[in-house]
Structures are given as C-alpha cells and as structure tokens.
Amino acid sequence: QVQLVESGGGSVQAGGSLRLSCVSSGNIFSVYTMGWFRQAPAKQREMVAAISSGGSTNYADSVKGRFTISRDNAKNTVYLQLTNLKPEDAAVYYCRADRWSGSIRWEYWGQGTQVTVSS
C-alpha cells in the first residue's frame, strides 16, 4: 500500500516560483515511475512531468523549460520545481506513482495540492 502526500502549493503572482514535494510512504519508492499531473477547473487532468526509476524525464510541452521534476530516492520524495508561473498553470497538482509488475499495473495518487497564480 503506497500513500502519497503532496505539499508546497500556494498562491503566487505570475512569474513566481513554487516547489512541490510528494512524499511516499512505501519502501519500494525507487522502482516507481513518478509523475505530476494537474487539473484546472473545467479542464481535463493532464500529465505535467514524469520521471522514471532510472531518471529519464518527460514534460508536457506547455511546461518545458519552466518546470523541473526530480527525485530523491533516499527521501522517498519527488519534486516539481515550477518557475515563471503563468495564470494558466493554476490547478490542483497531483502526484502519481506508477509501475508494472508482470502484467499488473500498480498506480497510486496523492490528494493534490493547490497552485494559484494571479496576474
């Protein structure tokens, strides 16, 4: 059973920065692909960034060059550094842990943390 807890959300002005953290309760954190998703009001949930167990990263085109995902396996934590925030970045940001074990997929979600960006 994996439990994810996000923190670091808040309210910032456009151009500002935030650092989101997601801490996992599991002891096999290092084998999971970790990702950040976001969902704005009246919008679909979208993948923002992901990082594999080997450190490979992927980003949504809308955040490339502005957001950085990283992980610290010793701390069971994945981070998302958000810089040069734009109003359209405002959303609830969710942490996800994902892995395959044979043919079975294991997926866990955090409760989310709110990011608000004012112009």
N, CA and C atoms as an extended XYZ file, in Angstrom:
357
Properties=species:S:1:pos:R:3:atomname:S:1:resname:S:1:resid:I:1 pbc="F F F"
N         0.835       -1.172        0.000 N   GLN     1
C         0.000        0.000        0.000 CA  GLN     1
C         0.883        1.239        0.000 C   GLN     1
N         0.735        2.034       -1.035 N   VAL     2
C         1.516        3.242       -1.187 CA  VAL     2
C         0.619        4.440       -0.926 C   VAL     2
N         1.092        5.322       -0.090 N   GLN     3
C         0.382        6.558        0.184 CA  GLN     3
C         1.269        7.735       -0.189 C   GLN     3
N         0.709        8.672       -0.921 N   LEU     4
C         1.444        9.826       -1.403 CA  LEU     4
C         0.860       11.091       -0.797 C   LEU     4
N         1.728       11.960       -0.339 N   VAL     5
C         1.304       13.210        0.273 CA  VAL     5
C         2.039       14.359       -0.390 C   VAL     5
N         1.272       15.249       -1.017 N   GLU     6
C         1.851       16.410       -1.674 CA  GLU     6
C         1.877       17.607       -0.730 C   GLU     6
N         2.802       18.498       -0.988 N   SER     7
C         2.877       19.749       -0.251 CA  SER     7
C         3.580       20.777       -1.122 C   SER     7
N         3.526       22.012       -0.693 N   GLY     8
C         4.238       23.071       -1.378 CA  GLY     8
C         3.393       23.977       -2.234 C   GLY     8
N         2.129       23.648       -2.398 N   GLY     9
C         1.263       24.511       -3.175 CA  GLY     9
C         1.009       25.821       -2.462 C   GLY     9
N         0.480       26.756       -3.207 N   GLY    10
C         0.189       28.064       -2.649 CA  GLY    10
C        -0.207       29.036       -3.716 C   GLY    10
N        -0.252       30.288       -3.332 N   SER    11
C        -0.642       31.365       -4.229 CA  SER    11
C         0.566       32.225       -4.553 C   SER    11
N         0.787       32.431       -5.836 N   VAL    12
C         1.893       33.262       -6.295 CA  VAL    12
C         1.415       34.149       -7.428 C   VAL    12
N         2.181       35.181       -7.683 N   GLN    13
C         1.915       36.029       -8.827 CA  GLN    13
C         2.594       35.464      -10.065 C   GLN    13
N         2.072       35.827      -11.214 N   ALA    14
C         2.683       35.396      -12.461 CA  ALA    14
C         4.161       35.735      -12.465 C   ALA    14
N         4.953       34.789      -12.923 N   GLY    15
C         6.393       34.949      -12.924 CA  GLY    15
C         7.069       34.391      -11.687 C   GLY    15
N         6.289       34.029      -10.699 N   GLY    16
C         6.832       33.500       -9.471 CA  GLY    16
C         7.158       32.027       -9.560 C   GLY    16
N         7.602       31.487       -8.436 N   SER    17
C         8.051       30.102       -8.382 CA  SER    17
C         7.474       29.387       -7.177 C   SER    17
N         7.351       28.094       -7.310 N   LEU    18
C         6.973       27.207       -6.223 CA  LEU    18
C         7.743       25.915       -6.369 C   LEU    18
N         7.885       25.214       -5.268 N   ARG    19
C         8.482       23.888       -5.286 CA  ARG    19
C         7.527       22.924       -4.602 C   ARG    19
N         7.000       21.993       -5.362 N   LEU    20
C         6.098       20.994       -4.845 CA  LEU    20
C         6.869       19.747       -4.443 C   LEU    20
N         6.407       19.116       -3.389 N   SER    21
C         7.012       17.884       -2.923 CA  SER    21
C         5.947       16.811       -2.792 C   SER    21
N         6.348       15.591       -3.013 N   CYS    22
C         5.467       14.448       -2.840 CA  CYS    22
C         6.253       13.367       -2.137 C   CYS    22
N         5.799       13.001       -0.955 N   VAL    23
C         6.482       12.004       -0.147 CA  VAL    23
C         5.681       10.712       -0.165 C   VAL    23
N         6.361        9.632       -0.426 N   SER    24
C         5.736        8.323       -0.472 CA  SER    24
C         5.976        7.566        0.820 C   SER    24
N         4.955        6.833        1.243 N   SER    25
C         5.087        6.013        2.441 CA  SER    25
C         5.716        4.660        2.162 C   SER    25
N         5.838        4.291        0.912 N   GLY    26
C         6.347        2.984        0.552 CA  GLY    26
C         7.850        2.858        0.699 C   GLY    26
N         8.290        1.619        0.810 N   ASN    27
C         9.724        1.358        0.900 CA  ASN    27
C        10.307        0.831       -0.405 C   ASN    27
N         9.519        0.863       -1.471 N   ILE    28
C         9.997        0.489       -2.795 CA  ILE    28
C         9.824        1.664       -3.754 C   ILE    28
N         9.966        2.846       -3.222 N   PHE    29
C         9.772        4.067       -3.989 CA  PHE    29
C        10.623        4.095       -5.247 C   PHE    29
N        11.845        3.612       -5.153 N   SER    30
C        12.790        3.754       -6.243 CA  SER    30
C        12.387        3.026       -7.515 C   SER    30
N        11.502        2.038       -7.434 N   VAL    31
C        11.112        1.275       -8.621 CA  VAL    31
C         9.958        1.921       -9.377 C   VAL    31
N         9.340        2.920       -8.812 N   TYR    32
C         8.178        3.548       -9.432 CA  TYR    32
C         8.577        4.664      -10.382 C   TYR    32
N         7.836        4.748      -11.458 N   THR    33
C         7.822        5.976      -12.219 CA  THR    33
C         6.947        6.970      -11.457 C   THR    33
N         7.470        8.150      -11.244 N   MET    34
C         6.744        9.176      -10.514 CA  MET    34
C         6.349       10.294      -11.468 C   MET    34
N         5.170       10.805      -11.254 N   GLY    35
C         4.692       11.852      -12.129 CA  GLY    35
C         3.892       12.902      -11.403 C   GLY    35
N         3.805       14.042      -12.045 N   TRP    36
C         2.952       15.124      -11.594 CA  TRP    36
C         1.901       15.384      -12.660 C   TRP    36
N         0.673       15.457      -12.220 N   PHE    37
C        -0.462       15.788      -13.066 CA  PHE    37
C        -1.142       17.019      -12.497 C   PHE    37
N        -1.928       17.652      -13.305 N   ARG    38
C        -2.676       18.793      -12.810 CA  ARG    38
C        -4.053       18.825      -13.445 C   ARG    38
N        -4.970       19.419      -12.715 N   GLN    39
C        -6.322       19.565      -13.216 CA  GLN    39
C        -6.842       20.939      -12.822 C   GLN    39
N        -7.120       21.732      -13.818 N   ALA    40
C        -7.694       23.051      -13.618 CA  ALA    40
C        -9.210       22.958      -13.693 C   ALA    40
N        -9.905       23.942      -13.134 N   PRO    41
C       -11.363       23.923      -13.213 CA  PRO    41
C       -11.844       23.794      -14.651 C   PRO    41
N       -12.792       22.903      -14.853 N   ALA    42
C       -13.398       22.669      -16.156 CA  ALA    42
C       -12.415       22.137      -17.196 C   ALA    42
N       -11.295       21.627      -16.745 N   LYS    43
C       -10.298       21.069      -17.647 CA  LYS    43
C       -10.042       19.603      -17.308 C   LYS    43
N        -9.531       18.884      -18.293 N   GLN    44
C        -9.148       17.505      -18.070 CA  GLN    44
C        -7.835       17.442      -17.302 C   GLN    44
N        -7.659       16.361      -16.574 N   ARG    45
C        -6.390       16.164      -15.909 CA  ARG    45
C        -5.319       15.874      -16.954 C   ARG    45
N        -4.180       16.512      -16.804 N   GLU    46
C        -3.109       16.339      -17.766 CA  GLU    46
C        -1.802       16.020      -17.075 C   GLU    46
N        -0.982       15.278      -17.774 N   MET    47
C         0.346       14.983      -17.278 CA  MET    47
C         1.220       16.203      -17.441 C   MET    47
N         1.907       16.554      -16.386 N   VAL    48
C         2.804       17.695      -16.402 CA  VAL    48
C         4.241       17.248      -16.582 C   VAL    48
N         4.647       16.296      -15.773 N   ALA    49
C         6.023       15.815      -15.809 CA  ALA    49
C         6.085       14.432      -15.206 C   ALA    49
N         7.049       13.653      -15.649 N   ALA    50
C         7.252       12.319      -15.109 CA  ALA    50
C         8.728       12.009      -15.074 C   ALA    50
N         9.097       11.159      -14.144 N   ILE    51
C        10.485       10.738      -14.034 CA  ILE    51
C        10.511        9.253      -13.722 C   ILE    51
N        11.282        8.517      -14.490 N   SER    52
C        11.354        7.078      -14.326 CA  SER    52
C        12.280        6.712      -13.180 C   SER    52
N        12.280        5.428      -12.857 N   SER    53
C        13.184        4.956      -11.814 CA  SER    53
C        14.639        5.179      -12.190 C   SER    53
N        14.919        5.219      -13.487 N   GLY    54
C        16.269        5.461      -13.960 CA  GLY    54
C        16.613        6.920      -14.155 C   GLY    54
N        15.652        7.799      -13.925 N   GLY    55
C        15.922        9.220      -14.011 CA  GLY    55
C        15.543        9.887      -15.317 C   GLY    55
N        14.980        9.132      -16.258 N   SER    56
C        14.523        9.744      -17.501 CA  SER    56
C        13.298       10.600      -17.234 C   SER    56
N        13.208       11.734      -17.889 N   THR    57
C        12.118       12.671      -17.642 CA  THR    57
C        11.334       12.964      -18.902 C   THR    57
N        10.081       13.293      -18.706 N   ASN    58
C         9.205       13.753      -19.768 CA  ASN    58
C         8.389       14.918      -19.239 C   ASN    58
N         8.115       15.872      -20.117 N   TYR    59
C         7.368       17.055      -19.750 CA  TYR    59
C         6.308       17.355      -20.779 C   TYR    59
N         5.210       17.904      -20.308 N   ALA    60
C         4.238       18.457      -21.221 CA  ALA    60
C         4.861       19.644      -21.944 C   ALA    60
N         4.497       19.815      -23.198 N   ASP    61
C         5.062       20.915      -23.974 CA  ASP    61
C         4.819       22.267      -23.309 C   ASP    61
N         3.697       22.402      -22.643 N   SER    62
C         3.329       23.673      -22.049 CA  SER    62
C         4.226       24.087      -20.886 C   SER    62
N         4.973       23.149      -20.324 N   VAL    63
C         5.793       23.468      -19.159 CA  VAL    63
C         7.278       23.285      -19.411 C   VAL    63
N         7.649       22.805      -20.571 N   LYS    64
C         9.063       22.598      -20.869 CA  LYS    64
C         9.833       23.905      -20.734 C   LYS    64
N        10.960       23.815      -20.072 N   GLY    65
C        11.777       24.989      -19.854 CA  GLY    65
C        11.405       25.781      -18.631 C   GLY    65
N        10.263       25.472      -18.036 N   ARG    66
C         9.818       26.201      -16.853 CA  ARG    66
C         9.728       25.318      -15.616 C   ARG    66
N         9.347       24.060      -15.802 N   PHE    67
C         9.198       23.131      -14.685 CA  PHE    67
C        10.301       22.087      -14.736 C   PHE    67
N        10.703       21.622      -13.574 N   THR    68
C        11.711       20.585      -13.477 CA  THR    68
C        11.277       19.543      -12.461 C   THR    68
N        11.266       18.294      -12.885 N   ILE    69
C        10.938       17.202      -11.978 CA  ILE    69
C        12.234       16.526      -11.538 C   ILE    69
N        12.277       16.131      -10.297 N   SER    70
C        13.432       15.434       -9.770 CA  SER    70
C        12.978       14.483       -8.674 C   SER    70
N        13.849       13.579       -8.300 N   ARG    71
C        13.501       12.654       -7.232 CA  ARG    71
C        14.698       12.408       -6.344 C   ARG    71
N        14.399       12.122       -5.103 N   ASP    72
C        15.404       11.769       -4.126 CA  ASP    72
C        14.947       10.459       -3.510 C   ASP    72
N        15.486        9.373       -4.008 N   ASN    73
C        15.031        8.062       -3.556 CA  ASN    73
C        15.334        7.811       -2.084 C   ASN    73
N        16.394        8.403       -1.585 N   ALA    74
C        16.728        8.240       -0.176 CA  ALA    74
C        15.672        8.851        0.722 C   ALA    74
N        14.953        9.839        0.209 N   LYS    75
C        13.904       10.503        0.976 CA  LYS    75
C        12.508       10.097        0.530 C   LYS    75
N        12.418        9.168       -0.410 N   ASN    76
C        11.126        8.739       -0.952 CA  ASN    76
C        10.300        9.933       -1.424 C   ASN    76
N        10.959       10.846       -2.091 N   THR    77
C        10.327       12.105       -2.446 CA  THR    77
C        10.568       12.455       -3.906 C   THR    77
N         9.534       12.955       -4.541 N   VAL    78
C         9.648       13.518       -5.867 CA  VAL    78
C         9.270       14.989       -5.777 C   VAL    78
N         9.964       15.811       -6.542 N   TYR    79
C         9.769       17.243       -6.504 CA  TYR    79
C         9.341       17.759       -7.868 C   TYR    79
N         8.672       18.872       -7.843 N   LEU    80
C         8.399       19.603       -9.063 CA  LEU    80
C         8.705       21.069       -8.802 C   LEU    80
N         9.738       21.558       -9.462 N   GLN    81
C        10.097       22.958       -9.366 CA  GLN    81
C         9.370       23.714      -10.463 C   GLN    81
N         8.535       24.626      -10.070 N   LEU    82
C         7.763       25.425      -11.003 CA  LEU    82
C         8.323       26.836      -11.013 C   LEU    82
N         8.767       27.281      -12.160 N   THR    83
C         9.283       28.633      -12.294 CA  THR    83
C         8.542       29.356      -13.400 C   THR    83
N         8.660       30.679      -13.366 N   ASN    84
C         7.990       31.513      -14.355 CA  ASN    84
C         6.534       31.101      -14.515 C   ASN    84
N         5.855       31.024      -13.406 N   LEU    85
C         4.475       30.566      -13.420 CA  LEU    85
C         3.571       31.513      -14.178 C   LEU    85
N         2.617       30.921      -14.852 N   LYS    86
C         1.639       31.652      -15.629 CA  LYS    86
C         0.251       31.387      -15.064 C   LYS    86
N        -0.685       32.287      -15.295 N   PRO    87
C        -2.043       32.046      -14.800 CA  PRO    87
C        -2.614       30.706      -15.248 C   PRO    87
N        -2.292       30.265      -16.437 N   GLU    88
C        -2.795       29.002      -16.928 CA  GLU    88
C        -2.198       27.790      -16.226 C   GLU    88
N        -1.186       28.000      -15.394 N   ASP    89
C        -0.634       26.913      -14.594 CA  ASP    89
C        -1.454       26.634      -13.347 C   ASP    89
N        -2.372       27.508      -13.019 N   ALA    90
C        -3.182       27.325      -11.826 CA  ALA    90
C        -3.999       26.048      -11.937 C   ALA    90
N        -3.914       25.219      -10.934 N   ALA    91
C        -4.588       23.931      -10.946 CA  ALA    91
C        -4.316       23.229       -9.630 C   ALA    91
N        -5.001       22.129       -9.436 N   VAL    92
C        -4.628       21.206       -8.383 CA  VAL    92
C        -3.602       20.253       -8.970 C   VAL    92
N        -2.474       20.148       -8.317 N   TYR    93
C        -1.391       19.293       -8.786 CA  TYR    93
C        -1.382       17.997       -7.992 C   TYR    93
N        -1.355       16.888       -8.719 N   TYR    94
C        -1.422       15.568       -8.123 CA  TYR    94
C        -0.142       14.792       -8.387 C   TYR    94
N         0.278       14.073       -7.405 N   CYS    95
C         1.424       13.193       -7.508 CA  CYS    95
C         0.947       11.777       -7.832 C   CYS    95
N         1.658       11.096       -8.705 N   ARG    96
C         1.309        9.728       -9.057 CA  ARG    96
C         2.524        8.816       -9.009 C   ARG    96
N         2.312        7.648       -8.467 N   ALA    97
C         3.297        6.574       -8.514 CA  ALA    97
C         2.763        5.485       -9.422 C   ALA    97
N         3.608        4.954      -10.285 N   ASP    98
C         3.158        4.036      -11.317 CA  ASP    98
C         4.226        2.991      -11.579 C   ASP    98
N         3.798        1.756      -11.644 N   ARG    99
C         4.734        0.702      -12.032 CA  ARG    99
C         3.980       -0.508      -12.555 C   ARG    99
N         4.698       -1.320      -13.288 N   TRP   100
C         4.183       -2.593      -13.765 CA  TRP   100
C         4.900       -3.715      -13.043 C   TRP   100
N         4.132       -4.695      -12.623 N   SER   101
C         4.671       -5.914      -12.048 CA  SER   101
C         4.109       -7.072      -12.853 C   SER   101
N         4.908       -7.582      -13.778 N   GLY   102
C         4.393       -8.541      -14.724 CA  GLY   102
C         3.358       -7.872      -15.603 C   GLY   102
N         2.161       -8.415      -15.623 N   SER   103
C         1.072       -7.847      -16.407 CA  SER   103
C         0.153       -6.957      -15.588 C   SER   103
N         0.493       -6.727      -14.340 N   ILE   104
C        -0.350       -5.946      -13.444 CA  ILE   104
C         0.228       -4.558      -13.256 C   ILE   104
N        -0.629       -3.574      -13.386 N   ARG   105
C        -0.228       -2.197      -13.175 CA  ARG   105
C        -0.639       -1.740      -11.787 C   ARG   105
N         0.289       -1.102      -11.138 N   TRP   106
C         0.047       -0.530       -9.830 CA  TRP   106
C         0.151        0.978       -9.953 C   TRP   106
N        -0.912        1.672       -9.560 N   GLU   107
C        -0.985        3.111       -9.705 CA  GLU   107
C        -1.572        3.727       -8.439 C   GLU   107
N        -0.912        4.748       -7.942 N   TYR   108
C        -1.347        5.414       -6.723 CA  TYR   108
C        -1.332        6.921       -6.935 C   TYR   108
N        -2.279        7.591       -6.290 N   TRP   109
C        -2.428        9.028       -6.435 CA  TRP   109
C        -2.454        9.708       -5.076 C   TRP   109
N        -1.877       10.890       -5.038 N   GLY   110
C        -1.998       11.717       -3.865 CA  GLY   110
C        -3.290       12.509       -3.888 C   GLY   110
N        -3.525       13.263       -2.832 N   GLN   111
C        -4.748       14.041       -2.705 CA  GLN   111
C        -4.705       15.355       -3.464 C   GLN   111
N        -3.533       15.809       -3.797 N   GLY   112
C        -3.382       17.028       -4.561 CA  GLY   112
C        -3.019       18.223       -3.710 C   GLY   112
N        -2.392       19.182       -4.350 N   THR   113
C        -2.060       20.444       -3.702 CA  THR   113
C        -2.383       21.575       -4.667 C   THR   113
N        -2.984       22.615       -4.147 N   GLN   114
C        -3.490       23.701       -4.982 CA  GLN   114
C        -2.394       24.698       -5.316 C   GLN   114
N        -2.315       25.031       -6.585 N   VAL   115
C        -1.441       26.097       -7.052 CA  VAL   115
C        -2.313       27.170       -7.674 C   VAL   115
N        -2.194       28.373       -7.163 N   THR   116
C        -2.947       29.506       -7.682 CA  THR   116
C        -1.970       30.548       -8.189 C   THR   116
N        -2.224       31.052       -9.375 N   VAL   117
C        -1.351       32.043       -9.987 CA  VAL   117
C        -2.192       33.245      -10.372 C   VAL   117
N        -1.848       34.385       -9.845 N   SER   118
C        -2.567       35.603      -10.141 CA  SER   118
C        -1.773       36.452      -11.127 C   SER   118
N        -2.491       37.216      -11.917 N   SER   119
C        -1.850       38.084      -12.890 CA  SER   119
C        -1.614       39.477      -12.336 C   SER   119
